[in-house]
Amino acid sequence: MARLTIQQAFDLAMQHHQAGRLREAEQIYRQILVQQPEHAGAMQFLGVIAHQVGRNDIAVGLIRRAIGLNPNVAEAYNNLGNALKGQGQFDGAIAAFRQALTLNPKLPQAHNNLGSVLKDQGQLDEAIVAYRQAIALNPNLPEAHNNLGNALKDKGQLNEAIAAFHQAIALNPNLPEAHNNLGNALKDKGQLDEAIAARRQAIALRPTYAEAHNNLGNALKDKGQLEEAVAAYRQAIALRPAYAEAHNNLGNALKDKGQLDEAVAAYRQAIALNPNLPEAHSNLGMALKDKGQHDDAIVAFRQAIGLNPNLPEVHHNLSLSLLARGDFQQGWEEHEWRWKCKEFPSPARNFAQPQWDGRPLDGRTLLIHTEQGFGDAIQFIRCLPLVEQMGGRIFVECPAELQRLFRTMAGRCRIVARGQPPPAFDLHCPLLSLPRVFGMNLDNIPQTVPYLHADAEDAGRWQHRLADHSAVAKVGLAWAGRPTHKNDRNRSMKLAKLAPLGQVPGVSFFSLQKGEAAAEAKTPPPGMELIDWTEELKDFADTAALIANLDLVIAVDTAVAHLAGAMGKAVWTLLPFASDWRWLLEREDSPWYPSMRLFRQPCIGDWDSVIIRVVDALSLWIKNLARD
């Protein structure tokens, strides 16, 4: 210092600072302040170093003192804003950045930093304006293009966001944040391969980039590459053990792999690291629900809701556990949240008419519209007679495949196929909201079974055709549900899994399987006599006519099981370990269908023991039939 003037020393400190040599810069700043305690520049940049090393409390104090010495330096207010933002004092940070811009409206860094705080506050439109102003002042500022991309992405403007990220990368190909953020936008567009490539490039530029490893895992998981996703999440956690979001995402991948115990452990670790992460509580609830631990799942769902009451999917999942436990009163209330979930369409479907609340119709016209799967519609169309007692005109809108079947129970109401213009009506109600309207519980489920019937003429034709089959018993089979059902991989099976049934003497089997899995009926397991007339079954009324001539239906949890139960036909339903809510817990019978018997997996994925029990039951049933 003795051989340098104060200005020379300050210039040297700035050189060290700009080169990232913070220790050397700090030492010189302090030496300057010893000699000149009111040197505003040295005090300000000593505060900047404090901010850079995470000591924002010290940074704010130093920079404020510097501003007190020289209140007309825009850069000082900009640096103060950064330190205040680091402390979480967002209002103060915004004020500091705005003061910087009052002093110097052409300071691009201040516009960029102001945009970042506004974005963190959810003020996306204002943030975008600030970023664009920064870019207008300095088109070669890659950080501003990158930040603009993030704000555009959060607004859902993915194409514009991707363009912004590409511009940031063009200006600085070695900016790992831009590659990572580009990957986020590409993933949201469903371009998973490109998203994976962008995340890998971010990691190549910065191998210790924990967020990029975590985001790579998300893209790999969405692509179904679960092993690689797990590895990516574990790498993120190795780099940052306290990374709660990565533990949560690891749990999601492990859950998708069927490793529920490991998933639960990962979720609990995420919660231990961040108890205020609602996603982790919600996901823990889902894993516990899949393990059949509904009481614990309910606790987890309620914890998530306590942290964020406006999570529709969590409310919906809570409803499923409540219903599975038989708590219908709370379950139906929570079930109404389904309409706010992404996977459900709007209940109003742009109807201007209000939803019916259960009060007498007094001559008004009510449109009931089915929802979810065919099985749901078949199960809850049982409510129709209750609605007809309310004194109005009733229309039921349903898929065309159900129209003829539902006409077999329609009294005064009219059944219309979805896709046709609905008739004029005053009120509407989704079908699965009717149990809530009527306060349905386990003690008052409508027990008029059968409530769906086969057309007598159609059933007569099938009776004539089946007369040629002289087996002791005629048994219908359905082994797979709709592939798009989110639990289909657990509830469906291959026809080959039912091969042991073919060894039971005295049985002719008839395929009731529709959809992609129906092709398996062309090559039945050795020893199984399987007649396949399903190409003639054009709708559920046709299926009902065939079922009417069978002695028994054996099916996985699919619409065929509901149809047989609604017809009062003997039906054995094969259930996965984590079965749908409507089958309740541990029961072998169903309050919905008196003629139904339930065969449950004793543990996850164990169809073999289920089939063994079905074979034993079928053998005994055949013996009793033959004896009679």
Secondary structure, DSSP 8 states (H G I E B T S, - for coil): -TTS-HHHHHHHHHHHHHTT-HHHHHHHHHHHHHH-TT-HHHHHHHHHHHHHTT-HHHHHHHHHHHHHH-TT-HHHHHHHHHHHHHTT-HHHHHHHHHHHHHH-TT-HHHHHHHHHHHHHTT-HHHHHHHHHHHHHH-TT-HHHHHHHHHHHHHTT-HHHHHHHHHHHHHH-TT-HHHHHHHHHHHHHTT-HHHHHHHHHHHHHH-TT-HHHHHHHHHHHHHTT-HHHHHHHHHHHHHH-TT-HHHHHHHHHHHHHTT-HHHHHHHHHHHHHH-TT-HHHHHHHHHHHHHTT-HHHHHHHHHHHHHH-S--HHHHHHHHHHHHHTT-HHHHHHHHGGGGGSTTS--SSTT--S-B--SS--TT-EEEEE--S-HHHHHHHGGGHHHHHTTSSEEEEEE-HHHHHHHTTT-SS-EEEETTS-----SEEEEGGGHHHHTT--TTS-------S---HHHHHHHHHHHTT---SEEEEEE----TTSTTHHHH---GGGGGGGGGSTTEEEEE---SGGGGGGGS--TT--EE--GGG--SHHHHHHHHTT-SEEEEESSHHHHHHHHTT--EEEEE-SS--GGG-SS-SB-SS-TTEEEEE-SSTT-HHHHHHHHHHHHHHHHHHHHH-
